[in-house]
Amino acid sequence: MTSAKRKIMCVVGARPNFTKIAPIMAAIKQKSKKLEAFLVHTGQHYDEAMKHSFFEQLGIPEPDVDLEVGSGSHALQTAEVMKRFEPIVDAQRPCAVLVVGDVNSTIACSLVAAKKNIPVIHVEAGLRSYDREMPEEINRVLTDQISDLLFTTEKSALANLLKEGIAEARVQFVGNVMIDTLFNNVEKAVPMEETLKGIQGAESINKKAFGLITMHRPSNVDDKETLTSLIDTLSALSQQLPLVFPVHPRTKGQIEKFELSMKLVDSNILLLPPLGYLHLLGVMKNAKVVLTDSGGIQEETTALGIPCITLRDNTERPITVSEGTNTIVGSDAKKIKQVFDDIMLSEGKAGLSPEFWDGHAAERIVEFLDGWVERVCGRKK
């Protein structure tokens, strides 16, 4: 007689989570005889069209529950997720709650589970920027503290966790699930020509000679002086190399608020609406250089071997700098231009593929979980 499967409640809340949960859901379905995934989407990312685009493109099943939390301040959003998540946990009685990344939904659902003495599994644990002004850093640190099992993407994460008093026995180095998604989809990426079709000015873009911009962090777009300087710098760089810029809704709103649109008119920057995963991947994999403030894109460019200029003063993903193609420059115009010019002349950092960024991280996670649930689930009442 076959024993009942152990229910793992998997949580997603925002776009960065989707690329992390997709391979885990697939591995549970394809590789495990002991686990059953129950998917909760908190609705923290509240653009329905973009949500469905990501779910469809990445092959993620429709959520078993959508909490439809929507936007709000960090406190309000976190509290609302907790309020709506608790009755789902009570009704489903999962063996464990699995969270990914560092968004508000991650800490909110972890807190609910921990207070109910339900084991918490954190995928992408131990990453630290040591910048407590970033809300994500607070989410990362607190989630790791209350997690029973912590899966890491790079070996340096273990040292961070040990310094914070987390027992090594709770930590497993498995690699990067987001790179699983990247490798699973790189051949399915929407051709850049299709993405740019019908876009005015797209004819000036040569797929072998253009750069990609992504920018959305409050530190870059919420301050008028900083955003003005960045747009001036990017506009100047575009005279050397055409740039493609899918504009995040937050960034678009701030550009309009600060009346900076005219600065882009005479530039060689092609503005696009936000892109789905496969559309963005199709553009990114052909770019000569990527300028970004996204954590995930730092990792994706390293895996693809594309030079990356990170418009932040720090990174929680140091392996992309020490082993990969990433260089941290902040918002300093001189530093940005210096690294950009070096890439134009020398192709930039070659980089290496970090250990376990091989497309099989989710399989390692599920293999470990199969044994772990037998030991842990049922122990906590």
DRENDO-1510 file (C-alpha; in Angstrom, 1 decimal, always signed):
<recs>
REC; n; res; u; v; w
REC; 1; MET; +0.0; +0.0; +0.0 .
REC; 2; THR; +1.4; +3.4; -1.0 .
REC; 3; SER; +1.7; +6.0; +1.8 .
REC; 4; ALA; +0.0; +9.4; +1.3 .
REC; 5; LYS; +2.2; +12.1; -0.1 .
REC; 6; ARG; +3.5; +14.9; +2.1 .
REC; 7; LYS; +2.0; +18.2; +1.2 .
REC; 8; ILE; +4.6; +21.0; +0.6 .
REC; 9; MET; +2.9; +24.5; +0.5 .
REC; 10; CYS; +4.9; +26.5; -2.1 .
REC; 11; VAL; +4.6; +30.3; -2.0 .
REC; 12; VAL; +5.0; +32.9; -4.7 .
REC; 13; GLY; +4.2; +36.5; -4.5 .
REC; 14; ALA; +6.1; +38.6; -7.1 .
REC; 15; ARG; +7.7; +38.2; -10.5 .
REC; 16; PRO; +11.2; +37.3; -9.2 .
REC; 17; ASN; +9.6; +34.3; -7.4 .
REC; 18; PHE; +8.1; +32.8; -10.5 .
REC; 19; THR; +11.4; +31.9; -12.1 .
REC; 20; LYS; +12.5; +30.3; -8.8 .
REC; 21; ILE; +9.4; +28.2; -8.1 .
REC; 22; ALA; +8.9; +26.9; -11.7 .
REC; 23; PRO; +11.7; +24.3; -11.7 .
REC; 24; ILE; +10.8; +23.2; -8.1 .
REC; 25; MET; +7.2; +22.6; -9.0 .
REC; 26; ALA; +8.3; +20.6; -12.1 .
REC; 27; ALA; +10.8; +18.5; -10.1 .
REC; 28; ILE; +8.3; +17.7; -7.4 .
REC; 29; LYS; +5.9; +16.5; -10.1 .
REC; 30; GLN; +8.4; +14.6; -12.2 .
REC; 31; LYS; +10.9; +13.3; -9.6 .
REC; 32; SER; +9.2; +12.8; -6.3 .
REC; 33; LYS; +7.0; +9.9; -5.1 .
REC; 34; LYS; +6.7; +11.4; -1.6 .
REC; 35; LEU; +5.9; +15.0; -2.1 .
REC; 36; GLU; +2.8; +16.9; -3.3 .
REC; 37; ALA; +3.0; +20.6; -4.1 .
REC; 38; PHE; +0.3; +23.0; -3.2 .
REC; 39; LEU; +0.8; +26.4; -4.8 .
REC; 40; VAL; -0.2; +29.7; -3.1 .
REC; 41; HIS; +0.1; +33.0; -5.0 .
REC; 42; THR; -0.2; +35.9; -2.6 .
REC; 43; GLY; -0.9; +38.4; -5.4 .
REC; 44; GLN; +1.8; +40.7; -4.2 .
REC; 45; HIS; +2.6; +41.2; -7.9 .
REC; 46; TYR; -0.8; +42.6; -8.9 .
REC; 47; ASP; -0.6; +42.9; -12.7 .
REC; 48; GLU; -2.9; +40.1; -13.8 .
REC; 49; ALA; -1.7; +40.2; -17.4 .
REC; 50; MET; +2.0; +39.9; -16.4 .
REC; 51; LYS; +1.2; +37.2; -13.9 .
REC; 52; HIS; -0.5; +35.0; -16.4 .
REC; 53; SER; +2.2; +35.7; -18.9 .
REC; 54; PHE; +4.9; +34.4; -16.6 .
REC; 55; PHE; +2.9; +31.4; -15.4 .
REC; 56; GLU; +2.1; +30.4; -19.0 .
REC; 57; GLN; +5.6; +30.9; -20.3 .
REC; 58; LEU; +7.3; +29.1; -17.4 .
REC; 59; GLY; +4.8; +26.2; -17.3 .
REC; 60; ILE; +3.8; +27.0; -13.8 .
REC; 61; PRO; +0.4; +25.4; -12.9 .
REC; 62; GLU; -2.4; +27.8; -11.9 .
REC; 63; PRO; -2.2; +28.5; -8.2 .
REC; 64; ASP; -4.3; +26.4; -5.9 .
REC; 65; VAL; -5.1; +29.6; -4.1 .
REC; 66; ASP; -4.6; +33.3; -5.1 .
REC; 67; LEU; -4.7; +35.6; -2.1 .
REC; 68; GLU; -5.0; +38.7; -4.3 .
REC; 69; VAL; -3.3; +41.0; -1.8 .
REC; 70; GLY; -2.2; +43.7; -4.3 .
REC; 71; SER; -0.1; +46.8; -3.6 .
REC; 72; GLY; +0.5; +48.7; -0.4 .
REC; 73; SER; +3.3; +49.8; +2.0 .
REC; 74; HIS; +5.7; +47.2; +3.1 .
REC; 75; ALA; +3.9; +46.9; +6.5 .
REC; 76; LEU; +0.4; +46.8; +5.1 .
REC; 77; GLN; +1.4; +44.3; +2.4 .
REC; 78; THR; +3.2; +42.0; +4.8 .
REC; 79; ALA; +0.3; +42.1; +7.3 .
REC; 80; GLU; -2.3; +41.5; +4.6 .
REC; 81; VAL; -0.4; +38.4; +3.3 .
REC; 82; MET; -0.2; +37.0; +6.9 .
REC; 83; LYS; -3.9; +37.7; +7.5 .
REC; 84; ARG; -5.0; +35.9; +4.3 .
REC; 85; PHE; -2.4; +33.1; +4.4 .
REC; 86; GLU; -3.2; +31.8; +7.9 .
REC; 87; PRO; -6.6; +30.3; +7.1 .
REC; 88; ILE; -5.2; +28.6; +4.1 .
REC; 89; VAL; -2.5; +27.0; +6.2 .
REC; 90; ASP; -5.2; +26.0; +8.8 .
REC; 91; ALA; -7.4; +24.4; +6.1 .
REC; 92; GLN; -4.6; +22.6; +4.2 .
REC; 93; ARG; -2.3; +21.5; +7.1 .
REC; 94; PRO; +0.8; +21.2; +5.0 .
REC; 95; CYS; +3.9; +19.2; +6.1 .
REC; 96; ALA; +6.0; +22.3; +5.4 .
REC; 97; VAL; +5.9; +25.7; +3.8 .
REC; 98; LEU; +8.5; +26.5; +1.1 .
REC; 99; VAL; +9.3; +30.1; +0.3 .
REC; 100; VAL; +11.7; +31.5; -2.3 .
REC; 101; GLY; +13.7; +34.7; -2.5 .
REC; 102; ASP; +13.3; +37.9; -0.4 .
REC; 103; VAL; +10.0; +39.6; -1.2 .
REC; 104; ASN; +7.4; +40.6; +1.4 .
REC; 105; SER; +5.4; +37.4; +0.8 .
REC; 106; THR; +8.5; +35.4; +1.7 .
REC; 107; ILE; +8.8; +36.8; +5.3 .
REC; 108; ALA; +5.0; +37.0; +5.8 .
REC; 109; CYS; +4.3; +33.4; +5.0 .
REC; 110; SER; +7.3; +32.2; +6.9 .
REC; 111; LEU; +6.1; +34.0; +10.0 .
REC; 112; VAL; +2.7; +32.5; +9.8 .
REC; 113; ALA; +4.2; +29.0; +9.4 .
REC; 114; ALA; +6.8; +29.4; +12.1 .
REC; 115; LYS; +4.2; +30.6; +14.7 .
REC; 116; LYS; +2.1; +27.5; +13.9 .
REC; 117; ASN; +5.2; +25.3; +14.4 .
REC; 118; ILE; +5.1; +24.3; +10.7 .
REC; 119; PRO; +8.6; +23.7; +9.2 .
REC; 120; VAL; +9.8; +26.5; +6.9 .
REC; 121; ILE; +12.0; +25.8; +3.9 .
REC; 122; HIS; +13.8; +28.8; +2.4 .
REC; 123; VAL; +15.2; +28.5; -1.2 .
REC; 124; GLU; +17.9; +31.1; -2.0 .
REC; 125; ALA; +19.0; +31.5; +1.7 .
REC; 126; GLY; +22.0; +33.3; +3.1 .
REC; 127; LEU; +22.4; +36.0; +0.5 .
REC; 128; ARG; +23.5; +39.3; +2.1 .
REC; 129; SER; +24.1; +42.8; +0.8 .
REC; 130; TYR; +24.7; +44.1; +4.3 .
REC; 131; ASP; +22.6; +47.1; +3.4 .
REC; 132; ARG; +19.7; +47.3; +5.9 .
REC; 133; GLU; +18.2; +50.2; +3.9 .
REC; 134; MET; +17.0; +47.6; +1.4 .
REC; 135; PRO; +13.7; +46.1; +2.6 .
REC; 136; GLU; +14.7; +42.8; +0.9 .
REC; 137; GLU; +17.7; +42.5; +3.2 .
REC; 138; ILE; +15.4; +42.6; +6.2 .
REC; 139; ASN; +13.2; +40.0; +4.7 .
REC; 140; ARG; +16.2; +37.7; +3.9 .
REC; 141; VAL; +17.7; +37.9; +7.4 .
REC; 142; LEU; +14.5; +37.3; +9.2 .
REC; 143; THR; +13.3; +34.5; +7.0 .
REC; 144; ASP; +16.6; +32.7; +7.4 .
REC; 145; GLN; +16.4; +33.0; +11.2 .
REC; 146; ILE; +13.0; +31.2; +11.4 .
REC; 147; SER; +13.6; +28.6; +8.6 .
REC; 148; ASP; +14.2; +25.0; +9.5 .
REC; 149; LEU; +15.9; +24.2; +6.2 .
REC; 150; LEU; +17.9; +26.6; +4.1 .
REC; 151; PHE; +18.9; +25.9; +0.5 .
REC; 152; THR; +21.8; +28.1; -0.7 .
REC; 153; THR; +22.8; +29.2; -4.2 .
REC; 154; GLU; +26.5; +29.8; -3.5 .
REC; 155; LYS; +29.0; +28.6; -0.9 .
REC; 156; SER; +29.6; +32.0; +0.5 .
REC; 157; ALA; +26.1; +32.1; +1.8 .
REC; 158; LEU; +27.0; +29.5; +4.5 .
REC; 159; ALA; +29.5; +31.9; +6.1 .
REC; 160; ASN; +26.8; +34.5; +6.3 .
REC; 161; LEU; +24.4; +32.2; +8.0 .
REC; 162; LEU; +27.0; +30.8; +10.5 .
REC; 163; LYS; +27.8; +34.4; +11.6 .
REC; 164; GLU; +24.1; +34.8; +12.4 .
REC; 165; GLY; +24.0; +31.8; +14.6 .
REC; 166; ILE; +22.3; +29.4; +12.2 .
REC; 167; ALA; +23.4; +25.8; +12.5 .
REC; 168; GLU; +25.3; +24.3; +9.6 .
REC; 169; ALA; +23.1; +21.2; +9.8 .
REC; 170; ARG; +20.1; +23.3; +8.6 .
REC; 171; VAL; +21.9; +24.5; +5.4 .
REC; 172; GLN; +22.2; +22.7; +2.1 .
REC; 173; PHE; +24.2; +24.0; -0.9 .
REC; 174; VAL; +22.2; +23.0; -4.0 .
REC; 175; GLY; +22.9; +25.7; -6.6 .
REC; 176; ASN; +20.6; +28.3; -8.3 .
REC; 177; VAL; +17.1; +27.3; -9.3 .
REC; 178; MET; +16.7; +30.5; -11.3 .
REC; 179; ILE; +19.5; +29.2; -13.6 .
REC; 180; ASP; +17.5; +26.0; -14.0 .
REC; 181; THR; +14.7; +28.1; -15.4 .
REC; 182; LEU; +17.1; +30.1; -17.6 .
REC; 183; PHE; +18.6; +26.9; -19.1 .
REC; 184; ASN; +15.2; +25.3; -19.5 .
REC; 185; ASN; +14.0; +28.3; -21.5 .
REC; 186; VAL; +16.9; +29.9; -23.3 .
REC; 187; GLU; +16.1; +28.0; -26.6 .
REC; 188; LYS; +12.4; +28.9; -26.2 .
REC; 189; ALA; +13.2; +32.7; -25.9 .
REC; 190; VAL; +11.1; +34.9; -28.2 .
REC; 191; PRO; +13.3; +36.2; -31.0 .
REC; 192; MET; +14.3; +39.8; -30.5 .
REC; 193; GLU; +13.0; +40.7; -33.9 .
REC; 194; GLU; +9.6; +39.6; -32.9 .
REC; 195; THR; +9.6; +41.5; -29.7 .
REC; 196; LEU; +10.7; +44.7; -31.5 .
REC; 197; LYS; +8.4; +44.3; -34.4 .
REC; 198; GLY; +6.3; +47.4; -35.0 .
REC; 199; ILE; +8.2; +49.4; -32.4 .
REC; 200; GLN; +9.1; +52.8; -33.8 .
REC; 201; GLY; +12.9; +53.3; -33.9 .
REC; 202; ALA; +13.6; +49.5; -33.6 .
REC; 203; GLU; +15.3; +49.5; -37.0 .
REC; 204; SER; +18.3; +51.2; -35.5 .
REC; 205; ILE; +19.0; +48.2; -33.2 .
REC; 206; ASN; +21.4; +45.6; -34.4 .
REC; 207; LYS; +21.0; +42.5; -32.3 .
REC; 208; LYS; +24.8; +42.0; -32.3 .
REC; 209; ALA; +25.5; +45.5; -31.1 .
REC; 210; PHE; +23.1; +46.9; -28.5 .
REC; 211; GLY; +22.8; +47.1; -24.8 .
REC; 212; LEU; +19.9; +46.3; -22.4 .
REC; 213; ILE; +18.8; +48.5; -19.5 .
REC; 214; THR; +16.5; +47.4; -16.6 .
REC; 215; MET; +16.0; +49.8; -13.7 .
REC; 216; HIS; +13.4; +49.9; -11.0 .
REC; 217; ARG; +14.9; +50.1; -7.5 .
REC; 218; PRO; +13.7; +53.0; -5.3 .
REC; 219; SER; +17.3; +54.1; -4.6 .
REC; 220; ASN; +17.7; +54.7; -8.4 .
REC; 221; VAL; +14.2; +56.0; -9.5 .
REC; 222; ASP; +12.6; +57.6; -6.5 .
REC; 223; ASP; +15.2; +60.4; -6.1 .
REC; 224; LYS; +15.0; +63.1; -8.8 .
REC; 225; GLU; +18.7; +64.0; -8.7 .
REC; 226; THR; +19.8; +60.3; -9.0 .
REC; 227; LEU; +17.3; +59.4; -11.7 .
REC; 228; THR; +18.2; +62.5; -13.7 .
REC; 229; SER; +21.9; +61.7; -13.5 .
REC; 230; LEU; +21.3; +58.1; -14.6 .
REC; 231; ILE; +19.2; +59.1; -17.5 .
REC; 232; ASP; +21.8; +61.6; -18.6 .
REC; 233; THR; +24.5; +59.0; -18.3 .
REC; 234; LEU; +22.5; +56.3; -20.2 .
REC; 235; SER; +21.6; +58.8; -22.9 .
REC; 236; ALA; +25.3; +59.6; -23.4 .
REC; 237; LEU; +26.2; +55.9; -23.5 .
REC; 238; SER; +23.5; +55.3; -26.1 .
REC; 239; GLN; +25.5; +57.5; -28.6 .
REC; 240; GLN; +28.2; +54.8; -28.5 .
REC; 241; LEU; +25.9; +51.8; -28.4 .
REC; 242; PRO; +22.1; +51.7; -28.9 .
REC; 243; LEU; +20.3; +50.7; -25.7 .
REC; 244; VAL; +17.0; +48.9; -25.3 .
REC; 245; PHE; +15.0; +49.9; -22.2 .
REC; 246; PRO; +11.9; +47.9; -21.1 .
REC; 247; VAL; +10.5; +50.5; -18.7 .
REC; 248; HIS; +9.2; +49.2; -15.3 .
REC; 249; PRO; +5.9; +50.8; -14.3 .
REC; 250; ARG; +7.5; +52.4; -11.2 .
REC; 251; THR; +10.3; +53.9; -13.3 .
REC; 252; LYS; +7.9; +55.1; -16.0 .
REC; 253; GLY; +5.9; +56.9; -13.3 .
REC; 254; GLN; +8.9; +58.6; -11.8 .
REC; 255; ILE; +10.2; +59.7; -15.2 .
REC; 256; GLU; +6.9; +61.4; -15.8 .
REC; 257; LYS; +6.7; +62.8; -12.3 .
REC; 258; PHE; +10.1; +64.4; -12.6 .
REC; 259; GLU; +9.5; +65.6; -16.2 .
REC; 260; LEU; +12.5; +63.7; -17.6 .
REC; 261; SER; +10.9; +62.3; -20.7 .
REC; 262; MET; +12.4; +65.0; -23.0 .
REC; 263; LYS; +15.9; +63.8; -22.0 .
REC; 264; LEU; +15.2; +60.5; -23.7 .
REC; 265; VAL; +13.9; +62.0; -27.0 .
REC; 266; ASP; +17.3; +62.7; -28.5 .
REC; 267; SER; +19.0; +59.6; -27.1 .
REC; 268; ASN; +19.5; +56.3; -28.9 .
REC; 269; ILE; +17.5; +54.5; -26.2 .
REC; 270; LEU; +14.6; +52.4; -27.4 .
REC; 271; LEU; +11.8; +52.4; -24.9 .
REC; 272; LEU; +9.7; +49.3; -24.5 .
REC; 273; PRO; +6.8; +48.3; -22.2 .
REC; 274; PRO; +7.5; +45.7; -19.6 .
REC; 275; LEU; +8.4; +42.4; -21.1 .
REC; 276; GLY; +7.4; +38.8; -20.3 .
REC; 277; TYR; +10.1; +36.4; -19.3 .
REC; 278; LEU; +10.7; +34.8; -22.7 .
REC; 279; HIS; +10.6; +38.2; -24.4 .
REC; 280; LEU; +13.1; +39.7; -22.1 .
REC; 281; LEU; +15.3; +36.6; -22.3 .
REC; 282; GLY; +15.3; +36.9; -26.1 .
REC; 283; VAL; +16.6; +40.4; -25.9 .
REC; 284; MET; +19.1; +39.8; -23.0 .
REC; 285; LYS; +20.8; +36.8; -24.6 .
REC; 286; ASN; +21.8; +38.9; -27.6 .
REC; 287; ALA; +22.9; +42.0; -25.7 .
REC; 288; LYS; +26.5; +43.2; -25.8 .
REC; 289; VAL; +26.1; +44.5; -22.2 .
REC; 290; VAL; +23.4; +44.8; -19.6 .
REC; 291; LEU; +23.0; +47.7; -17.2 .
REC; 292; THR; +20.7; +46.8; -14.4 .
REC; 293; ASP; +19.7; +47.1; -10.7 .
REC; 294; SER; +18.1; +43.7; -10.6 .
REC; 295; GLY; +19.5; +40.9; -8.5 .
REC; 296; GLY; +18.3; +38.2; -10.7 .
REC; 297; ILE; +19.6; +39.6; -13.9 .
REC; 298; GLN; +23.1; +39.8; -12.3 .
REC; 299; GLU; +22.9; +36.0; -12.0 .
REC; 300; GLU; +21.4; +35.4; -15.4 .
REC; 301; THR; +24.0; +37.5; -17.2 .
REC; 302; THR; +26.7; +35.5; -15.4 .
REC; 303; ALA; +25.2; +32.2; -16.5 .
REC; 304; LEU; +24.9; +33.5; -20.1 .
REC; 305; GLY; +28.4; +35.1; -20.1 .
REC; 306; ILE; +27.2; +38.6; -20.8 .
REC; 307; PRO; +29.0; +41.6; -19.2 .
REC; 308; CYS; +26.8; +43.2; -16.6 .
REC; 309; ILE; +27.0; +46.7; -15.0 .
REC; 310; THR; +25.1; +46.8; -11.8 .
REC; 311; LEU; +23.7; +50.2; -10.9 .
REC; 312; ARG; +23.8; +49.6; -7.2 .
REC; 313; ASP; +26.4; +50.2; -4.4 .
REC; 314; ASN; +26.3; +46.6; -3.3 .
REC; 315; THR; +25.1; +43.2; -4.2 .
REC; 316; GLU; +23.7; +40.2; -2.2 .
REC; 317; ARG; +25.1; +38.0; -5.0 .
REC; 318; PRO; +28.9; +38.4; -4.7 .
REC; 319; ILE; +29.7; +35.4; -6.7 .
REC; 320; THR; +28.5; +37.3; -9.8 .
REC; 321; VAL; +31.4; +39.7; -9.2 .
REC; 322; SER; +34.1; +37.3; -7.9 .
REC; 323; GLU; +33.4; +34.6; -10.5 .
REC; 324; GLY; +31.0; +36.0; -13.0 .
REC; 325; THR; +30.6; +38.9; -15.4 .
REC; 326; ASN; +29.2; +41.5; -13.0 .
REC; 327; THR; +30.8; +44.8; -12.0 .
REC; 328; ILE; +29.2; +47.0; -9.3 .
REC; 329; VAL; +29.3; +50.8; -10.1 .
REC; 330; GLY; +26.4; +52.4; -8.1 .
REC; 331; SER; +24.9; +55.5; -9.8 .
REC; 332; ASP; +28.3; +57.2; -10.3 .
REC; 333; ALA; +28.4; +58.5; -13.9 .
REC; 334; LYS; +32.2; +58.3; -14.1 .
REC; 335; LYS; +32.3; +54.7; -12.9 .
REC; 336; ILE; +29.5; +53.7; -15.2 .
REC; 337; LYS; +31.2; +55.2; -18.2 .
REC; 338; GLN; +34.6; +53.7; -17.3 .
REC; 339; VAL; +33.3; +50.1; -17.1 .
REC; 340; PHE; +31.1; +50.6; -20.1 .
REC; 341; ASP; +34.1; +51.9; -22.2 .
REC; 342; ASP; +36.2; +48.9; -21.0 .
REC; 343; ILE; +33.4; +46.5; -22.2 .
REC; 344; MET; +33.3; +48.3; -25.6 .
REC; 345; LEU; +37.0; +47.9; -26.0 .
REC; 346; SER; +37.8; +44.5; -24.4 .
REC; 347; GLU; +34.4; +42.7; -24.2 .
REC; 348; GLY; +34.5; +43.0; -20.4 .
REC; 349; LYS; +34.9; +40.3; -17.8 .
REC; 350; ALA; +34.8; +36.8; -19.2 .
REC; 351; GLY; +33.5; +35.1; -16.0 .
REC; 352; LEU; +33.1; +31.5; -15.0 .
REC; 353; SER; +30.0; +29.4; -14.4 .
REC; 354; PRO; +29.6; +29.1; -10.6 .
REC; 355; GLU; +29.4; +25.7; -9.0 .
REC; 356; PHE; +26.0; +24.0; -9.3 .
REC; 357; TRP; +24.7; +26.6; -11.7 .
REC; 358; ASP; +24.1; +23.7; -14.0 .
REC; 359; GLY; +20.3; +23.5; -14.4 .
REC; 360; HIS; +19.8; +20.8; -11.8 .
REC; 361; ALA; +19.4; +22.7; -8.6 .
REC; 362; ALA; +15.7; +21.9; -8.2 .
REC; 363; GLU; +16.4; +18.2; -8.7 .
REC; 364; ARG; +18.9; +18.4; -5.8 .
REC; 365; ILE; +16.3; +20.2; -3.7 .
REC; 366; VAL; +13.6; +17.6; -4.3 .
REC; 367; GLU; +16.0; +14.7; -3.8 .
REC; 368; PHE; +17.0; +16.1; -0.4 .
REC; 369; LEU; +13.4; +16.9; +0.6 .
REC; 370; ASP; +12.2; +13.4; -0.1 .
REC; 371; GLY; +14.4; +12.2; +2.8 .
REC; 372; TRP; +14.0; +15.3; +5.0 .
REC; 373; VAL; +10.2; +15.2; +5.1 .
REC; 374; GLU; +10.3; +11.6; +6.5 .
REC; 375; ARG; +12.5; +12.8; +9.3 .
REC; 376; VAL; +10.9; +16.1; +10.1 .
REC; 377; CYS; +7.2; +16.1; +9.1 .
REC; 378; GLY; +5.0; +14.8; +11.9 .
REC; 379; ARG; +7.7; +15.6; +14.5 .
REC; 380; LYS; +6.2; +19.1; +15.1 .
REC; 381; LYS; +2.7; +19.1; +16.4 .
</recs>
